Amino acid sequence: MPRDQATIVEVLSAFLRSTSPRAQGEPCPPTPADVAAAFAVLTRRDVTRDPGPMVIDLRELCLREVRAVDGDLSGMSLIGSDPAGRRSGSR
């Protein structure tokens, strides 16, 4: 429901932060299906129903092989998250 969107976003982003933190200097393992699904749901939310400007904190996470096909990354902070699963400093 639209009135619950902010709560759902916070629950899903908290789930991602608690299950996929990026260990400094370590490569990211493959992303589990539940993590990929939570990320996909966040990218498919109706951003027009966000309660004002939002910042979805997804910093420093392992999000290897996640997909955002036709997704909207508006409001997402992905700083330090390495979707490619590379080590810090590698190219």
N, C-alpha and C positions, 0 to 999 in steps of 0.2 A: 504494500500500500504506500502511496506517496508520502503520507505523514510519517511513516516509519523509515523512510529512505536514509536519513542521517544516522539513525541507530544501526541499520543494517550495514552501512558503509563503515562505521566505526567497529562493529563486531568483526567484519571480514578483514579489515586492515589490521586489527589487533591479532587475529588468527595468523595472518601472514607474518607479522613481526615476531610472534612467539614461536612459529614453526620453521621459519626460513632465515634466521639471521646469518649474515655473511661473516665467517671467521676470517680475521685478518691474515693475509698471506696464504690462505688455503684455497684450492680450487673449489668451485661450487659443484655439488653433486647434482645428478639429474633431479629435476623438480617432480615431486610426487603429484599424482593426479588431483588430490584434493586442494593442493596449493594452486595448481594451474587453474582449476575450476573457480576458486575464490577470486583469483586475479581476473579471469574472464568476466565474471559477474560484475566486478567493479568497473571494468572498461565498458560494459554494456548498459550501465545505469543511465537513466534519463537526466542529463546534467541540468536541464531546465527545472528540475524538481529539487535541486540542491538548495538547502536553506541559506542562500547567500553564498559569498565566496568561501570555498572549502579548500583545505590543504589535506590531502590524504597522504599520510606519512608512510612511505614505503622505502625509506632510505636504508642503505646498507643491508639489502636482502639478497639472497640467492634466488634468482628467478630465471634460471637457465631453461631455455626452450619454451618459455611461455609465449602464448599467442594473443594478439589483440586485433584479430581480423575484424575490420569495421568497428573497432573499439574506439573509445574516446578517452584519451589520457589527461583530459583537462583536470587541473587541480591536483594531479599526482606528483609528489616529490619522489623521484627515483634516484636521487643523488647517491652515488656509491653502490648502487645495485648493479650487478653485472649480469645482464641477461645472457651473455655468452659463456658465463662460468669461468672466465679467465682469472688468473692470479693478478693481484694488483701490480701495475707497472708492466705487464706483458701486453704484447700487441697481437 
